[in-house]
Amino acid sequence: MSNQKLDQLRSELDKVNLDLLSLINKRGDLVKEIGQIKEQQGMNRFDPVRERAMLDQLSQHNDGPFEDSTIVHLFKEIFKAALELQEDDHRKALLVSRKKKPEDTVVEIKGEKVGNGTPSFVMGPCAVESYEQVSEVAKAVKAEGLTLLRGGAFKPRTSPYDFQGLGLEGLKILKQAADEQGLAVVSEIVNPGDLEEALEYLDVIQIGARNMQNFELLKAAGSVNKPVLLKRGLSATISEFINAAEYIISRGNENIILCERGIRTYEKATRNTLDISAVPILKQETHLPVMVDVTHSTGRRDLLLPTAKAALAVGADGVMAEVHPDPAVALSDSAQQMDIPTFHSFMEELKK
């Protein structure tokens, strides 16, 4: 008789489990619909006031046998799962998402294909200082069989008294030296108003770490037909980084290269802390190619080679680093730039 009763209770319990499952999934559908309305209206998905009101209502209607604290704990877990469901639904909608486009995006720059499985390298001086300086580096870059020449013409600096770059004149120098060697120009733009005039001299628009959330610049870069190299912000989360790329692609420009360049932490041994785990995460979450800037992440010449090897080992599509004919007299970031012999050794090691 007791076994028969046990079987009956278990059968009732199984039915309740299925009823709960059905209700939880029904709740999930309602939550997703609410999330879509909130997104359309620009509202935050998490509403702590609303959550507290729901928990209070549940406690008021709780007749046992569970304690109110147990009910609150159980429903807080349900609420948490619902919020994650809304966030997953939001991520599915992103144009940069791997879910939206399963295949890799390959960005072509003057014949160089970034993201096709062969590592790409972006090399050049931190700042354009003179034609002679850039020309010497361009020749070294060409000699290594590379095609992407970087150089700063517009320099956003922490101090207003540091060298700010030569501006448009610097871009003209960079293009002249690049054209002579058949290279493509990668350079940073900091002001949306400079973009139109700069397009004549650029092959790739770089958006630096300090401008990762300059939304007007992101939208302007997304509205032109030039590849964009987007660097992660100094303290940006991966989610914020991905959403910055979404600003660009939402305007129609899919030719985006993400660049991990180190984030700010408490560590002082390096200029920044290279978040090497960001590379596989970005490769999983997005369809965009991912590069690593080993110069700005470390700020140390002695760490450029091992971090570059680590970047390629973990799946990066390329490496960015700085090269100067005489780093000791460089107008910016002298401690982190390679001289030309060091650059040749660096490339030789990476090609092994």
Beta strands, then each sheet from edge to edge (+ up, - down):
strand 1: 107-109
strand 2: 112-114
strand 3: 120-124
strand 4: 148-150
strand 5: 184-188
strand 6: 204-207
strand 7: 228-231
strand 8: 256-260
strand 9: 290-293
strand 10: 318-322
sheet 1: 1+ 2-
sheet 2: 3+ 4+ 5+ 6+ 7+ 8+ 9+ 10+ 3+
end
